[in-house]
Amino acid sequence: MYPRPDFVVGLGCLCDSAGKSGEVIAEKLGLPFFMIDISGGFSLSKEGELKISEESVRYFAYQYNEMIEFLEQQTGEQLDMNRLRDVYCMTNEALELWSDISELKKAIPCPSGAMDEVVSLFVPMALTGTPEATHFLQKVRNEMQERVNKGRGVIDEEKHRLLLVGGPAWWYDIGLFNYFEDFGGVLVKADLDIGWAGGRLDPDHPAESWARRMIHNFAYLDYLPLRINYIKKLIDEYKIDGLVILSHWGCRVLGGQNLAVKDIIHRDLGIPSLILDGDLCDERHRASREQDLDRIEEFMEMLD
């Protein structure tokens, strides 16, 4: 599927297998390998906001510069700082466009559902820093703005606004999530961008700003109090009536938080949640489609 690489750069991220997969590939193929270590380095302020340790920023920035040295050795090329500045600026532009899109989704009726968001998110995630990502997001933003101006929603009569938590989706059965619409429910927002969309890059301080963005990303996914605060914010801003929590069995971090998210949100806000268990890619890891449909119908009847 992929051409043989010349070297491998790995990221020790929260996804259990991802941290080791790069190392295994490099070992199997006998390739040079560089691992970026992901550590903690954050806490919660008295106001409930993310507080980043300056020591961790220095640690991440040091690894960033080590990675540059590794890449220069492997490629025989020196880092083009002007090119890096351009990439950082295009990355920030893409993030601002994504922020505009998210803001438009607060409209009632919602102009685009969470399934569109989940699919669209992978374009900027994979291509951030390229003209292609910026062009794509400009198109999405403009279409969303047009729909808001015309008052066009996902369905004709929007009765319930739902938040998709955990995601992204069961790729083998994305159509399952359209079933909410039969009962007047719209998945208006996903929390999948909880860390990715936050933080900006500073071309004048590339290593340090990258470090802060990385810590921000992993903090909001890994640290439950921060994630809860973010979900509460989404509930308020998007006028959410219920949560749909996708419990992906392969994700130990988010999967382990799901019951706590459900209980705390109901205790503090009275908002009910539906947890759907399954696997992103393997349909055998859920009970049945029929059972999921039944549970969705019961949940929507409860909201009525």
DOVO-161461 format. One record per residue: residue number from 1; residue in one letter; x, y, z of N, C-alpha, C in turn. Coordinates in Angstrom, 3 decimals. Example, Ala and Ser with C-alpha at 12.3 -4.5 7.8 and 13.67 -1.06 7.14 Angstrom:
// residues 2
  nr rest      nxx      nyy      nzz     caxx     cayy     cazz      cxx      cyy      czz
   1    A   13.190   -5.690    7.800   12.300   -4.500    7.800   13.200   -3.300    7.800
   2    S   12.850   -2.250    7.080   13.670   -1.060    7.140   12.900    0.030    7.870
This chain:
// residues 304
  nr rest      nxx      nyy      nzz     caxx     cayy     cazz      cxx      cyy      czz
   1    M    0.828   -1.200    0.000    0.000    0.000    0.000    0.867    1.257    0.000
   2    Y    1.905    1.278    0.817    2.797    2.420    0.884    4.164    2.037    0.325
   3    P    4.841    2.977   -0.343    6.204    2.682   -0.774    7.128    2.529    0.431
   4    R    8.197    1.793    0.257    9.138    1.576    1.352    9.769    2.913    1.761
   5    P    9.693    3.261    3.043   10.290    4.524    3.493   11.807    4.416    3.645
   6    D   12.449    5.568    3.731   13.895    5.608    3.976   14.204    5.686    5.466
   7    F   13.262    6.189    6.233   13.408    6.279    7.681   12.017    6.465    8.264
   8    V   11.909    6.397    9.603   10.613    6.493   10.267   10.719    7.481   11.427
   9    V    9.720    8.357   11.527    9.575    9.249   12.674    8.292    8.845   13.398
  10    G    8.417    8.496   14.670    7.270    8.044   15.447    6.873    9.042   16.504
  11    L    5.631    8.936   16.940    5.086    9.827   17.958    4.479    8.981   19.061
  12    G    5.003    9.109   20.262    4.484    8.346   21.395    3.216    8.971   21.914
  13    C    2.113    8.777   21.188    0.876    9.472   21.521   -0.027    8.599   22.379
  14    L   -1.221    9.131   22.651   -2.144    8.466   23.558   -2.692    7.164   22.987
  15    C   -2.811    7.072   21.660   -3.284    5.835   21.045   -2.253    4.743   21.301
  16    D   -2.642    3.728   22.031   -1.688    2.742   22.535   -0.781    2.170   21.456
  17    S   -1.371    1.753   20.347   -0.593    1.071   19.316    0.276    2.025   18.514
  18    A   -0.159    3.283   18.376    0.567    4.224   17.529    1.972    4.485   18.042
  19    G    2.124    4.502   19.359    3.429    4.776   19.927    4.474    3.728   19.588
  20    K    4.016    2.497   19.367    4.953    1.411   19.073    5.003    1.033   17.603
  21    S    3.978    1.398   16.832    3.913    0.927   15.450    5.084    1.417   14.618
  22    G    5.459    2.701   14.796    6.596    3.225   14.037    7.881    2.493   14.367
  23    E    8.064    2.206   15.654    9.264    1.483   16.087    9.304    0.074   15.497
  24    V    8.152   -0.603   15.471    8.092   -1.958   14.922    8.388   -1.946   13.427
  25    I    7.804   -0.981   12.705    8.045   -0.877   11.263    9.524   -0.659   10.982
  26    A   10.127    0.276   11.739   11.549    0.560   11.538   12.411   -0.662   11.833
  27    E   12.060   -1.379   12.892   12.835   -2.580   13.253   12.698   -3.665   12.194
  28    K   11.467   -3.889   11.720   11.224   -4.922   10.722   11.957   -4.637    9.413
  29    L   12.009   -3.367    9.038   12.602   -2.988    7.763   14.061   -2.559    7.889
  30    G   14.579   -2.514    9.121   15.964   -2.113    9.322   16.217   -0.663    8.968
  31    L   15.318    0.224    9.409   15.391    1.636    9.033   15.790    2.508   10.218
  32    P   16.416    3.659    9.962   16.668    4.627   11.033   15.342    5.104   11.625
  33    F   15.342    5.314   12.946   14.084    5.629   13.634   14.300    6.747   14.635
  34    F   13.328    7.673   14.656   13.341    8.750   15.652   11.979    8.791   16.333
  35    M   11.979    8.779   17.655   10.739    8.798   18.431   10.601   10.114   19.189
  36    I    9.441   10.753   19.032    9.102   11.934   19.826    8.346   11.461   21.062
  37    D    8.903   11.717   22.217    8.300   11.270   23.464    7.228   12.254   23.909
  38    I    6.050   11.715   24.209    4.948   12.545   24.689    4.806   12.331   26.188
  39    S    4.990   13.392   26.944    4.863   13.301   28.403    3.723   14.198   28.861
  40    G    3.606   14.384   30.164    2.556   15.229   30.727    2.923   16.689   30.613
  41    G    3.102   17.315   31.762    3.538   18.701   31.729    2.413   19.713   31.754
  42    F    1.264   19.344   32.316    0.166   20.284   32.380   -0.618   20.048   33.667
  43    S   -1.403   21.042   34.033   -2.249   20.942   35.215   -3.472   21.822   35.002
  44    L   -4.323   21.883   35.998   -5.550   22.656   35.918   -5.416   23.878   36.823
  45    S   -5.701   25.044   36.273   -5.647   26.266   37.069   -6.876   26.344   37.978
  46    K   -6.881   27.305   38.893   -8.017   27.486   39.795   -9.295   27.806   39.019
  47    E   -9.123   28.394   37.816  -10.279   28.742   36.988  -10.721   27.575   36.117
  48    G  -10.031   26.426   36.240  -10.393   25.263   35.449   -9.815   25.255   34.048
  49    E   -8.807   26.104   33.801   -8.187   26.177   32.480   -6.865   25.415   32.463
  50    L   -6.430   25.088   31.250   -5.167   24.368   31.068   -3.989   25.240   31.482
  51    K   -3.109   24.668   32.283   -1.884   25.345   32.697   -0.700   24.493   32.247
  52    I    0.113   25.032   31.340    1.215   24.283   30.731    2.512   24.567   31.462
  53    S    3.239   23.508   31.771    4.526   23.631   32.443    5.590   24.128   31.467
  54    E    6.317   25.155   31.871    7.381   25.686   31.012    8.505   24.665   30.847
  55    E    8.725   23.843   31.858    9.731   22.790   31.748    9.363   21.810   30.633
  56    S    8.078   21.478   30.526    7.630   20.578   29.462    7.752   21.227   28.093
  57    V    7.493   22.526   28.018    7.670   23.234   26.751    9.116   23.127   26.297
  58    R   10.044   23.310   27.221   11.464   23.213   26.866   11.821   21.787   26.436
  59    Y   11.236   20.806   27.105   11.504   19.399   26.780   11.007   19.064   25.374
  60    F    9.785   19.478   25.058    9.235   19.227   23.724   10.018   19.989   22.663
  61    A   10.369   21.236   22.949   11.121   22.044   21.988   12.492   21.430   21.714
  62    Y   13.109   20.874   22.740   14.399   20.204   22.558   14.260   19.025   21.600
  63    Q   13.189   18.245   21.766   12.957   17.121   20.872   12.680   17.589   19.441
  64    Y   11.988   18.703   19.311   11.699   19.271   17.992   13.007   19.566   17.260
  65    N   13.946   20.187   17.963   15.232   20.510   17.344   16.050   19.255   17.070
  66    E   15.928   18.257   17.945   16.582   16.974   17.678   16.011   16.314   16.425
  67    M   14.715   16.413   16.249   14.080   15.840   15.070   14.589   16.521   13.800
  68    I   14.756   17.839   13.853   15.290   18.561   12.696   16.681   18.040   12.340
  69    E   17.513   17.844   13.338   18.857   17.303   13.092   18.780   15.917   12.467
  70    F   17.875   15.087   12.985   17.706   13.735   12.441   17.281   13.798   10.975
  71    L   16.311   14.649   10.658   15.823   14.762    9.284   16.901   15.304    8.351
  72    E   17.676   16.252    8.836   18.752   16.791    8.007   19.807   15.735    7.719
  73    Q   20.104   14.913    8.710   21.076   13.828    8.502   20.557   12.791    7.516
  74    Q   19.279   12.456    7.617   18.713   11.413    6.760   18.505   11.883    5.328
  75    T   18.177   13.139    5.157   17.871   13.647    3.812   19.049   14.330    3.138
  76    G   20.028   14.769    3.939   21.130   15.523    3.374   20.738   16.949    3.009
  77    E   19.595   17.391    3.490   19.103   18.739    3.205   18.999   19.539    4.494
  78    Q   19.217   20.853    4.388   19.062   21.742    5.524   17.628   22.270    5.575
  79    L   17.139   22.490    6.781   15.793   23.028    6.940   15.707   24.417    6.327
  80    D   14.713   24.610    5.474   14.455   25.899    4.847   13.524   26.686    5.775
  81    M   14.059   27.657    6.476   13.272   28.392    7.460   12.167   29.222    6.804
  82    N   12.402   29.710    5.594   11.353   30.453    4.898   10.189   29.533    4.540
  83    R   10.525   28.333    4.115    9.474   27.355    3.807    8.709   26.968    5.075
  84    L    9.441   26.797    6.185    8.792   26.468    7.448    7.840   27.577    7.867
  85    R    8.241   28.822    7.685    7.371   29.948    8.026    6.085   29.906    7.205
  86    D    6.217   29.607    5.913    5.035   29.515    5.059    4.090   28.411    5.543
  87    V    4.662   27.266    5.913    3.852   26.143    6.381    3.139   26.506    7.677
  88    Y    3.835   27.170    8.577    3.218   27.581    9.839    2.071   28.553    9.584
  89    C    2.264   29.482    8.666    1.213   30.455    8.374    0.003   29.781    7.742
  90    M    0.236   28.825    6.834   -0.882   28.099    6.225   -1.591   27.222    7.255
  91    T   -0.839   26.677    8.207   -1.451   25.893    9.277   -2.390   26.762   10.100
  92    N   -1.936   27.940   10.485   -2.779   28.849   11.262   -4.011   29.280   10.479
  93    E   -3.839   29.470    9.181   -4.983   29.845    8.347   -6.022   28.730    8.327
  94    A   -5.552   27.484    8.205   -6.469   26.347    8.211   -7.196   26.237    9.545
  95    L   -6.486   26.455   10.638   -7.098   26.377   11.964   -8.136   27.482   12.157
  96    E   -7.875   28.661   11.625   -8.847   29.746   11.722  -10.092   29.436   10.898
  97    L   -9.901   28.831    9.725  -11.043   28.438    8.902  -11.886   27.384    9.626
  98    W  -11.192   26.440   10.279  -11.920   25.417   11.025  -12.716   26.058   12.168
  99    S  -12.133   27.051   12.798  -12.831   27.769   13.869  -14.071   28.483   13.315
 100    D  -13.948   29.067   12.125  -15.102   29.720   11.487  -16.213   28.707   11.219
 101    I  -15.833   27.524   10.718  -16.802   26.473   10.412  -17.521   26.032   11.683
 102    S  -16.754   25.830   12.749  -17.353   25.418   14.023  -18.318   26.474   14.541
 103    E  -17.975   27.737   14.356  -18.840   28.816   14.808  -20.156   28.807   14.028
 104    L  -20.096   28.545   12.736  -21.308   28.525   11.909  -22.240   27.384   12.303
 105    K  -21.676   26.312   12.842  -22.493   25.161   13.228  -23.337   25.432   14.477
 106    K  -23.120   26.562   15.117  -23.943   26.937   16.262  -25.314   27.454   15.826
 107    A  -25.450   27.739   14.543  -26.709   28.285   14.042  -27.840   27.273   14.216
 108    I  -29.043   27.794   14.391  -30.246   26.961   14.482  -31.159   27.337   13.322
 109    P  -31.449   26.417   12.395  -31.017   25.019   12.395  -29.542   24.884   12.007
 110    C  -28.943   23.760   12.398  -27.533   23.528   12.111  -27.351   23.273   10.614
 111    P  -26.420   23.984    9.976  -26.265   23.864    8.522  -25.594   22.579    8.056
 112    S  -24.906   21.880    8.958  -24.168   20.676    8.563  -23.980   19.787    9.782
 113    G  -24.127   18.471    9.593  -24.068   17.555   10.713  -22.665   17.147   11.115
 114    A  -22.591   16.454   12.248  -21.305   16.032   12.789  -20.617   15.002   11.899
 115    M  -21.402   14.210   11.129  -20.780   13.238   10.236  -19.985   13.932    9.146
 116    D  -20.520   15.042    8.628  -19.753   15.829    7.664  -18.479   16.370    8.308
 117    E  -18.616   16.785    9.561  -17.465   17.321   10.287  -16.396   16.259   10.491
 118    V  -16.814   15.063   10.890  -15.875   13.980   11.167  -15.088   13.613    9.919
 119    V  -15.783   13.516    8.792  -15.105   13.176    7.542  -14.196   14.325    7.097
 120    S  -14.701   15.548    7.187  -13.929   16.712    6.742  -12.679   16.925    7.576
 121    L  -12.744   16.572    8.856  -11.629   16.845    9.758  -10.338   16.174    9.313
 122    F  -10.446   15.028    8.667   -9.240   14.302    8.308   -8.463   14.969    7.176
 123    V   -9.123   15.842    6.414   -8.386   16.581    5.388   -7.408   17.565    6.021
 124    P   -7.876   18.478    6.890   -6.891   19.366    7.521   -5.925   18.642    8.459
 125    M   -6.367   17.551    9.097   -5.460   16.830    9.990   -4.288   16.239    9.207
 126    A   -4.571   15.738    7.993   -3.522   15.107    7.188   -2.764   16.110    6.329
 127    L   -3.409   17.221    5.974   -2.822   18.149    5.002   -2.613   19.552    5.549
 128    T   -2.762   19.729    6.856   -2.545   21.053    7.433   -1.159   21.570    7.057
 129    G   -1.105   22.838    6.657    0.162   23.412    6.216    0.327   23.386    4.714
 130    T   -0.711   22.914    4.009   -0.663   22.861    2.547   -1.751   23.753    1.962
 131    P   -1.567   24.214    0.726   -2.631   25.004    0.075   -3.906   24.193   -0.116
 132    E   -3.762   22.870   -0.297   -4.935   22.017   -0.517   -5.883   22.057    0.686
 133    A   -5.326   21.982    1.891   -6.162   22.020    3.088   -6.882   23.360    3.208
 134    T   -6.161   24.440    2.953   -6.767   25.772    3.045   -7.886   25.926    2.019
 135    H   -7.633   25.483    0.793   -8.645   25.590   -0.265   -9.888   24.782    0.098
 136    F   -9.690   23.580    0.596  -10.813   22.723    0.980  -11.648   23.378    2.071
 137    L  -10.996   23.880    3.097  -11.727   24.475    4.219  -12.411   25.777    3.820
 138    Q  -11.829   26.514    2.892  -12.500   27.713    2.388  -13.806   27.339    1.705
 139    K  -13.777   26.258    0.920  -14.976   25.784    0.240  -16.050   25.376    1.255
 140    V  -15.626   24.626    2.291  -16.562   24.182    3.322  -17.152   25.375    4.059
 141    R  -16.290   26.310    4.443  -16.756   27.501    5.174  -17.762   28.302    4.346
 142    N  -17.453   28.495    3.067  -18.338   29.284    2.212  -19.694   28.598    2.022
 143    E  -19.671   27.274    1.853  -20.933   26.536    1.710  -21.761   26.626    2.991
 144    M  -21.075   26.500    4.134  -21.779   26.583    5.424  -22.388   27.968    5.611
 145    Q  -21.644   29.003    5.259  -22.153   30.367    5.409  -23.386   30.578    4.544
 146    E  -23.356   30.037    3.334  -24.501   30.162    2.442  -25.735   29.470    3.023
 147    R  -25.529   28.293    3.598  -26.654   27.563    4.180  -27.217   28.306    5.393
 148    V  -26.343   28.881    6.210  -26.807   29.663    7.365  -27.604   30.870    6.894
 149    N  -27.099   31.570    5.873  -27.790   32.759    5.360  -29.195   32.430    4.845
 150    K  -29.335   31.221    4.292  -30.617   30.814    3.726  -31.488   30.067    4.754
 151    G  -30.940   29.861    5.973  -31.699   29.168    7.001  -31.916   27.695    6.703
 152    R  -30.987   27.086    5.984  -31.110   25.684    5.599  -30.412   24.795    6.621
 153    G  -31.136   23.834    7.159  -30.577   22.914    8.129  -30.351   21.533    7.550
 154    V  -29.855   20.642    8.383  -29.616   19.264    7.964  -30.934   18.580    7.635
 155    I  -31.968   18.851    8.448  -33.308   18.314    8.213  -34.307   19.470    8.273
 156    D  -35.518   19.214    7.810  -36.523   20.281    7.744  -36.933   20.768    9.135
 157    E  -37.105   19.826   10.066  -37.552   20.198   11.409  -36.563   19.675   12.445
 158    E  -35.737   20.560   12.963  -34.712   20.186   13.949  -35.317   20.261   15.343
 159    K  -35.533   19.088   15.970  -36.153   19.036   17.295  -35.125   18.897   18.407
 160    H  -34.068   18.123   18.165  -33.073   17.860   19.202  -31.667   18.017   18.623
 161    R  -30.823   18.711   19.385  -29.438   18.938   18.966  -28.532   18.043   19.820
 162    L  -27.743   17.222   19.143  -26.950   16.202   19.813  -25.459   16.459   19.609
 163    L  -24.675   16.106   20.629  -23.222   16.224   20.574  -22.613   14.836   20.422
 164    L  -21.776   14.661   19.405  -21.079   13.398   19.185  -19.770   13.415   19.961
 165    V  -19.634   12.487   20.903  -18.474   12.460   21.797  -17.659   11.189   21.552
 166    G  -16.357   11.344   21.476  -15.470   10.188   21.390  -15.071    9.815   19.995
 167    G  -16.005    9.703   19.096  -15.868    9.424   17.673  -14.569    8.754   17.241
 168    P  -14.269    8.787   15.944  -15.018    9.567   14.963  -16.326    8.910   14.487
 169    A  -16.311    7.643   14.082  -17.539    6.986   13.609  -17.209    5.541   13.301
 170    W  -18.263    4.736   13.122  -18.038    3.375   12.634  -17.959    3.467   11.105
 171    W  -16.743    3.367   10.578  -16.547    3.603    9.143  -17.301    2.600    8.279
 172    Y  -17.563    1.417    8.787  -18.285    0.410    8.022  -19.789    0.649    8.028
 173    D  -20.261    1.637    8.807  -21.705    1.866    8.907  -21.986    3.320    9.275
 174    I  -21.460    4.242    8.506  -21.681    5.656    8.798  -23.159    6.004    8.695
 175    G  -23.876    5.304    7.815  -25.292    5.576    7.652  -26.098    5.380    8.914
 176    L  -25.558    4.612    9.877  -26.251    4.403   11.148  -26.588    5.730   11.820
 177    F  -25.696    6.697   11.698  -25.857    7.947   12.436  -26.886    8.872   11.806
 178    N  -27.326    8.541   10.587  -28.424    9.300    9.999  -29.766    8.941   10.635
 179    Y  -29.807    7.837   11.365  -31.064    7.367   11.949  -31.617    8.353   12.979
 180    F  -30.733    9.119   13.617  -31.188   10.124   14.578  -32.120   11.123   13.901
 181    E  -31.862   11.388   12.617  -32.631   12.397   11.894  -34.078   11.973   11.691
 182    D  -34.343   10.661   11.682  -35.721   10.180   11.550  -36.589   10.614   12.724
 183    F  -35.949   10.966   13.827  -36.670   11.376   15.039  -36.468   12.866   15.333
 184    G  -35.993   13.602   14.334  -35.800   15.033   14.509  -34.518   15.400   15.223
 185    G  -33.592   14.453   15.329  -32.322   14.714   15.999  -31.199   14.974   15.010
 186    V  -30.354   15.926   15.331  -29.216   16.258   14.480  -27.943   16.239   15.324
 187    L  -26.966   15.464   14.890  -25.639   15.507   15.513  -24.945   16.763   14.990
 188    V  -24.982   17.829   15.789  -24.555   19.136   15.286  -23.052   19.363   15.413
 189    K  -22.416   18.676   16.367  -20.995   18.925   16.616  -20.353   17.660   17.158
 190    A  -19.072   17.483   16.836  -18.273   16.401   17.406  -17.168   17.013   18.249
 191    D  -16.769   16.304   19.293  -15.683   16.820   20.132  -14.327   16.282   19.685
 192    L  -14.281   15.673   18.505  -13.050   15.053   18.023  -11.919   16.053   17.831
 193    D  -12.270   17.321   17.597  -11.242   18.347   17.386  -10.816   19.006   18.695
 194    I  -11.155   18.385   19.810  -10.953   18.974   21.135   -9.527   19.487   21.347
 195    G   -8.533   18.735   20.918   -7.160   19.180   21.084   -6.575   19.726   19.804
 196    W   -6.910   19.075   18.691   -6.298   19.409   17.408   -6.532   20.857   17.004
 197    A   -7.742   21.361   17.236   -8.100   22.687   16.731   -7.590   23.814   17.616
 198    G   -7.037   23.501   18.774   -6.592   24.537   19.694   -5.127   24.888   19.525
 199    G   -4.777   26.104   19.871   -3.378   26.525   19.806   -2.973   26.938   18.400
 200    R   -2.069   27.883   18.315   -1.568   28.344   17.025   -0.038   28.271   17.022
 201    L    0.522   28.287   15.827    1.969   28.194   15.665    2.551   29.579   15.424
 202    D    3.722   29.823   16.003    4.404   31.104   15.870    5.644   30.914   14.989
 203    P    5.637   31.457   13.774    6.795   31.288   12.882    8.094   31.822   13.465
 204    D    8.005   32.779   14.387    9.208   33.335   14.999    9.740   32.464   16.131
 205    H    8.911   31.569   16.638    9.321   30.646   17.695    8.787   29.252   17.349
 206    P    9.326   28.642   16.305    8.737   27.398   15.778    8.746   26.240   16.760
 207    A    9.859   26.030   17.461    9.945   24.876   18.360    9.033   25.054   19.569
 208    E    9.080   26.225   20.168    8.302   26.452   21.386    6.795   26.451   21.109
 209    S    6.370   27.074   20.007    4.934   27.109   19.715    4.430   25.720   19.327
 210    W    5.254   24.948   18.620    4.892   23.557   18.322    4.740   22.772   19.612
 211    A    5.651   22.991   20.550    5.606   22.286   21.828    4.310   22.597   22.575
 212    R    3.943   23.864   22.633    2.715   24.247   23.343    1.473   23.649   22.670
 213    R    1.488   23.629   21.365    0.342   23.062   20.649    0.230   21.560   20.897
 214    M    1.357   20.857   20.933    1.340   19.425   21.199    0.825   19.138   22.610
 215    I    1.303   19.881   23.583    0.872   19.674   24.966   -0.618   19.970   25.090
 216    H   -1.072   21.044   24.449   -2.487   21.399   24.460   -3.322   20.255   23.895
 217    N   -2.875   19.706   22.778   -3.597   18.625   22.106   -3.795   17.432   23.033
 218    F   -2.713   16.951   23.615   -2.787   15.739   24.419   -3.408   15.987   25.786
 219    A   -3.269   17.201   26.316   -3.854   17.498   27.621   -5.370   17.375   27.580
 220    Y   -5.999   17.938   26.545   -7.457   17.935   26.477   -8.026   16.544   26.208
 221    L   -7.229   15.669   25.634   -7.683   14.303   25.422   -7.422   13.417   26.632
 222    D   -6.305   13.632   27.290   -5.851   12.711   28.331   -6.370   13.061   29.721
 223    Y   -6.609   14.344   29.978   -6.930   14.791   31.328   -8.441   15.007   31.434
 224    L   -9.119   14.120   32.151  -10.578   14.102   32.193  -11.195   15.429   32.629
 225    P  -10.712   16.110   33.677  -11.349   17.381   34.063  -11.357   18.412   32.937
 226    L  -10.279   18.483   32.161  -10.246   19.415   31.033  -11.259   19.015   29.974
 227    R  -11.329   17.729   29.708  -12.265   17.247   28.689  -13.708   17.507   29.121
 228    I  -14.011   17.264   30.379  -15.357   17.523   30.888  -15.711   19.000   30.732
 229    N  -14.779   19.883   31.096  -15.034   21.317   30.965  -15.300   21.703   29.510
 230    Y  -14.548   21.083   28.594  -14.721   21.388   27.174  -16.085   20.902   26.683
 231    I  -16.498   19.706   27.105  -17.797   19.174   26.700  -18.922   20.054   27.244
 232    K  -18.786   20.512   28.478  -19.796   21.411   29.047  -19.884   22.713   28.239
 233    K  -18.750   23.194   27.797  -18.736   24.411   26.985  -19.462   24.182   25.661
 234    L  -19.213   23.030   25.033  -19.892   22.714   23.774  -21.402   22.596   23.987
 235    I  -21.799   21.966   25.085  -23.229   21.811   25.386  -23.902   23.176   25.471
 236    D  -23.254   24.119   26.128  -23.811   25.459   26.282  -23.845   26.217   24.956
 237    E  -22.745   26.199   24.228  -22.631   27.013   23.020  -23.462   26.467   21.866
 238    Y  -23.638   25.148   21.808  -24.362   24.539   20.691  -25.789   24.128   21.079
 239    K  -26.220   24.511   22.285  -27.590   24.240   22.746  -27.924   22.750   22.631
 240    I  -27.102   21.928   23.290  -27.182   20.477   23.161  -28.244   19.895   24.095
 241    D  -29.032   18.936   23.564  -30.052   18.240   24.354  -29.589   16.874   24.836
 242    G  -28.626   16.271   24.145  -28.181   14.935   24.520  -26.821   14.619   23.914
 243    L  -26.122   13.670   24.547  -24.810   13.229   24.073  -24.915   11.844   23.451
 244    V  -24.231   11.658   22.343  -24.064   10.340   21.738  -22.580   10.007   21.849
 245    I  -22.256    9.045   22.724  -20.864    8.706   23.028  -20.493    7.420   22.300
 246    L  -19.508    7.513   21.423  -19.011    6.337   20.713  -17.855    5.750   21.503
 247    S  -18.054    4.558   22.022  -17.035    3.896   22.831  -16.258    2.931   21.943
 248    H  -15.184    3.459   21.360  -14.324    2.651   20.489  -13.442    1.758   21.350
 249    W  -13.599    0.455   21.204  -12.888   -0.489   22.066  -11.374   -0.395   21.921
 250    G  -10.915    0.074   20.784   -9.475    0.156   20.571   -8.831    1.379   21.188
 251    C   -9.647    2.317   21.711   -9.101    3.534   22.310   -9.208    3.433   23.824
 252    R   -8.103    3.093   24.466   -8.118    2.884   25.910   -8.331    4.188   26.686
 253    V   -7.813    5.290   26.135   -7.888    6.562   26.863   -9.321    7.094   26.882
 254    L   -9.883    7.359   25.706  -11.235    7.904   25.662  -12.260    6.872   26.109
 255    G  -12.037    5.602   25.745  -12.964    4.554   26.156  -13.074    4.448   27.665
 256    G  -11.962    4.658   28.350  -11.965    4.587   29.807  -12.644    5.773   30.469
 257    Q  -12.861    6.849   29.713  -13.481    8.053   30.273  -14.994    8.102   30.069
 258    N  -15.519    7.250   29.202  -16.890    7.437   28.727  -17.945    7.384   29.824
 259    L  -17.859    6.424   30.727  -18.846    6.337   31.797  -18.772    7.558   32.710
 260    A  -17.552    8.020   32.962  -17.394    9.220   33.798  -18.001   10.431   33.105
 261    V  -17.770   10.563   31.800  -18.368   11.670   31.045  -19.887   11.613   31.143
 262    K  -20.457   10.437   30.915  -21.913   10.271   30.971  -22.451   10.654   32.343
 263    D  -21.841   10.128   33.408  -22.345   10.361   34.767  -22.210   11.820   35.188
 264    I  -21.064   12.428   34.898  -20.815   13.801   35.345  -21.702   14.789   34.602
 265    I  -21.849   14.598   33.285  -22.691   15.507   32.506  -24.147   15.407   32.948
 266    H  -24.609   14.208   33.252  -25.987   14.063   33.721  -26.145   14.639   35.124
 267    R  -25.170   14.408   35.987  -25.242   14.919   37.359  -25.222   16.450   37.389
 268    D  -24.350   17.056   36.599  -24.163   18.502   36.671  -25.151   19.281   35.806
 269    L  -25.551   18.702   34.667  -26.368   19.466   33.712  -27.716   18.819   33.418
 270    G  -27.899   17.569   33.874  -29.144   16.878   33.574  -29.271   16.446   32.127
 271    I  -28.163   16.425   31.392  -28.161   16.041   29.977  -27.944   14.534   29.873
 272    P  -28.839   13.809   29.185  -28.675   12.358   29.057  -27.680   11.986   27.960
 273    S  -27.150   10.769   28.059  -26.183   10.276   27.076  -26.558    8.883   26.604
 274    L  -26.234    8.606   25.350  -26.348    7.272   24.774  -24.950    6.795   24.431
 275    I  -24.533    5.656   25.002  -23.227    5.082   24.689  -23.418    3.938   23.697
 276    L  -22.743    4.044   22.556  -22.738    2.987   21.558  -21.357    2.335   21.546
 277    D  -21.299    1.050   21.853  -20.031    0.324   21.895  -19.724   -0.269   20.526
 278    G  -18.439   -0.255   20.181  -18.054   -0.849   18.912  -16.596   -0.623   18.598
 279    D  -16.259   -0.845   17.350  -14.889   -0.695   16.881  -14.922    0.143   15.606
 280    L  -13.913    0.969   15.412  -13.913    1.848   14.241  -13.949    1.073   12.934
 281    C  -13.308   -0.080   12.910  -13.112   -0.770   11.636  -13.665   -2.182   11.582
 282    D  -13.984   -2.786   12.716  -14.368   -4.194   12.746  -15.793   -4.333   13.276
 283    E  -16.717   -4.659   12.393  -18.126   -4.740   12.768  -18.411   -5.864   13.748
 284    R  -17.514   -6.828   13.852  -17.734   -7.939   14.772  -17.696   -7.483   16.230
 285    H  -17.161   -6.306   16.483  -17.005   -5.832   17.859  -18.170   -4.969   18.327
 286    R  -19.335   -5.201   17.777  -20.555   -4.613   18.328  -21.615   -5.708   18.321
 287    A  -22.639   -5.519   19.141  -23.650   -6.563   19.256  -24.339   -6.805   17.919
 288    S  -24.975   -5.769   17.373  -25.623   -5.870   16.072  -26.097   -4.485   15.667
 289    R  -26.293   -4.306   14.378  -26.833   -3.041   13.885  -28.257   -2.840   14.398
 290    E  -29.013   -3.918   14.429  -30.400   -3.837   14.880  -30.480   -3.355   16.331
 291    Q  -29.558   -3.826   17.158  -29.564   -3.394   18.556  -29.210   -1.919   18.670
 292    D  -28.255   -1.472   17.855  -27.904   -0.048   17.861  -29.098    0.801   17.442
 293    L  -29.807    0.381   16.412  -30.970    1.131   15.950  -32.046    1.191   17.033
 294    D  -32.266    0.072   17.732  -33.245    0.049   18.814  -32.860    1.017   19.926
 295    R  -31.590    1.041   20.272  -31.134    1.908   21.354  -31.239    3.377   20.948
 296    I  -30.947    3.675   19.692  -31.103    5.052   19.208  -32.560    5.481   19.287
 297    E  -33.474    4.594   18.860  -34.901    4.917   18.905  -35.360    5.147   20.336
 298    E  -34.937    4.311   21.267  -35.315    4.473   22.678  -34.776    5.794   23.238
 299    F  -33.546    6.125   22.877  -32.926    7.357   23.367  -33.680    8.575   22.853
 300    M  -34.028    8.574   21.564  -34.724    9.720   21.005  -36.134    9.858   21.573
 301    E  -36.791    8.728   21.852  -38.110    8.778   22.485  -38.012    9.373   23.889
 302    M  -36.909    9.061   24.582  -36.711    9.630   25.914  -36.546   11.140   25.844
 303    L  -35.839   11.642   24.813  -35.658   13.082   24.676  -36.976   13.791   24.404
 304    D  -37.878   13.083   23.695  -39.196   13.681   23.427  -40.010   13.827   24.710
